[in-house]
């Protein structure tokens, strides 16, 4: 159990949230609750700062609270680009069943992982520059690099000595 998990009373909803968050600790988790995407704890603090939305607190048991920041689900195209352009990985967690059809907590799961390097969403991309995903491989005396822009299909590779790759990377100017 993480420190953050111990800080809050674990309601069924928060248990579900933390179980999903534990699988994606380095991503901001947009957790669908009804008509809203909610963020909690540290994710709420980051989201409110980046997206310019109100940070509030939600009562979570007798003497406990959890930071909360959310926005309507139909505003995803407004807020998701802000989060991704700020360099954040964003895990979008949707309700996987109709809440009216269950008496228990609604099943939820990650339906999309959005990062700066793999986005093809027109609202997120800057069409004046490439959006490269990079890979580097080191051997004992050689190195290799590869760059892929999935939005354009551009793929660049090179290999050589460390000095060659260093010189190449320092002179690399995305189009």
MOMO-V779562 format. One record per residue. N is the residue number from 1. RES is the residue in one letter. SS is DSSP state (alpha for helix, beta for strand, coil for the rest). PSI is psi in degrees with one decimal (* if undefined). D_LAST is the distance of its C-alpha to the last C-alpha in whole Angstrom. Layout:
N	RES	SS	PSI	D_LAST
N	RES	SS	PSI	D_LAST
This chain:
1	X	coil	131.1	46
2	X	coil	165.7	43
3	X	alpha	-41.8	44
4	X	alpha	-39.5	42
5	X	alpha	-36.3	44
6	X	alpha	-22.2	48
7	X	alpha	-28.4	47
8	X	coil	150.8	48
9	X	coil	135.4	50
10	X	coil	90.2	49
11	X	coil	165.3	50
12	X	alpha	-40.1	49
13	X	alpha	-44.2	46
14	X	alpha	-32.8	45
15	X	alpha	-44.1	46
16	X	alpha	-45.1	43
17	X	alpha	-51.0	41
18	X	alpha	-32.7	41
19	X	alpha	-40.7	41
20	X	alpha	-42.4	38
21	X	alpha	-36.2	36
22	X	alpha	-30.2	38
23	X	alpha	-17.5	36
24	X	coil	60.7	32
25	X	coil	-24.8	33
26	X	coil	8.9	29
27	X	coil	148.6	28
28	X	beta	127.8	30
29	X	beta	111.6	32
30	X	beta	107.0	32
31	X	beta	112.2	36
32	X	beta	122.4	37
33	X	beta	101.5	41
34	X	coil	-123.3	42
35	X	coil	11.2	40
36	X	beta	152.8	38
37	X	beta	123.2	35
38	X	beta	147.6	37
39	X	beta	149.2	36
40	X	beta	156.0	38
41	X	alpha	-134.7	39
42	X	alpha	-36.3	36
43	X	alpha	-38.3	33
44	X	alpha	-40.9	35
45	X	alpha	-49.1	35
46	X	alpha	-47.7	31
47	X	alpha	-43.4	31
48	X	alpha	-39.2	33
49	X	alpha	-46.9	31
50	X	alpha	-46.3	27
51	X	alpha	-10.9	28
52	X	coil	36.8	31
53	X	coil	163.6	34
54	X	coil	133.4	37
55	X	coil	128.0	38
56	X	beta	-175.1	42
57	X	beta	143.5	44
58	X	beta	132.4	46
59	X	beta	134.6	50
60	X	coil	62.2	50
61	X	coil	179.8	53
62	X	coil	-63.9	56
63	X	coil	32.5	54
64	X	coil	156.9	51
65	X	beta	165.4	48
66	X	beta	138.5	44
67	X	beta	145.5	41
68	X	beta	134.6	40
69	X	beta	131.6	37
70	X	beta	170.5	36
71	X	beta	157.6	35
72	X	beta	143.0	36
73	X	alpha	-31.4	35
74	X	alpha	-7.3	34
75	X	alpha	12.3	31
76	X	alpha	-41.7	29
77	X	alpha	-16.7	26
78	X	alpha	-43.4	27
79	X	alpha	-33.8	27
80	X	alpha	-45.5	25
81	X	alpha	-36.7	21
82	X	alpha	-42.6	23
83	X	alpha	-44.8	24
84	X	alpha	-40.9	21
85	X	alpha	-22.7	18
86	X	coil	4.5	21
87	X	coil	12.3	20
88	X	coil	142.6	23
89	X	coil	135.6	24
90	X	beta	123.8	26
91	X	beta	121.3	29
92	X	beta	117.7	30
93	X	beta	115.4	34
94	X	beta	160.5	36
95	X	beta	126.4	40
96	X	coil	1.5	40
97	X	coil	161.4	44
98	X	coil	121.8	46
99	X	alpha	-26.2	47
100	X	alpha	-17.1	50
101	X	alpha	6.5	51
102	X	coil	147.4	51
103	X	coil	-13.6	54
104	X	coil	-175.1	52
105	X	coil	140.4	48
106	X	coil	136.4	46
107	X	coil	137.5	44
108	X	beta	154.6	40
109	X	beta	161.6	37
110	X	beta	124.3	33
111	X	beta	-17.5	32
112	X	beta	139.8	28
113	X	beta	119.6	26
114	X	beta	126.2	23
115	X	coil	161.2	20
116	X	coil	-34.3	17
117	X	coil	-18.7	16
118	X	coil	12.6	18
119	X	coil	138.4	18
120	X	coil	10.8	17
121	X	coil	122.2	19
122	X	coil	-27.9	18
123	X	coil	-18.5	20
124	X	coil	-37.0	18
125	X	coil	145.5	14
126	X	coil	114.1	12
127	X	coil	-3.7	11
128	X	coil	-3.5	8
129	X	coil	156.2	6
130	X	coil	158.4	6
131	X	coil	75.1	10
132	X	coil	142.2	11
133	X	beta	130.9	14
134	X	beta	151.3	15
135	X	beta	140.4	18
136	X	beta	137.7	20
137	X	beta	130.3	23
138	X	beta	133.9	26
139	X	coil	-170.8	29
140	X	coil	-42.5	31
141	X	coil	-4.6	30
142	X	beta	164.2	26
143	X	beta	157.4	23
144	X	beta	147.9	21
145	X	beta	150.3	17
146	X	beta	141.0	16
147	X	beta	133.8	13
148	X	beta	128.6	13
149	X	beta	102.6	11
150	X	coil	-17.2	14
151	X	coil	-23.8	13
152	X	coil	-16.4	12
153	X	coil	2.7	13
154	X	beta	131.4	11
155	X	beta	121.9	13
156	X	beta	138.3	12
157	X	beta	156.7	15
158	X	beta	154.1	17
159	X	beta	155.0	21
160	X	beta	-165.9	23
161	X	beta	164.8	25
162	X	alpha	-40.7	24
163	X	alpha	-42.3	23
164	X	alpha	-47.1	21
165	X	alpha	-41.0	19
166	X	alpha	-45.9	19
167	X	alpha	-41.9	18
168	X	alpha	-47.2	15
169	X	alpha	-37.8	14
170	X	alpha	-25.5	15
171	X	alpha	-4.3	12
172	X	coil	122.3	9
173	X	coil	107.6	6
174	X	coil	146.6	4
175	X	coil	*	0
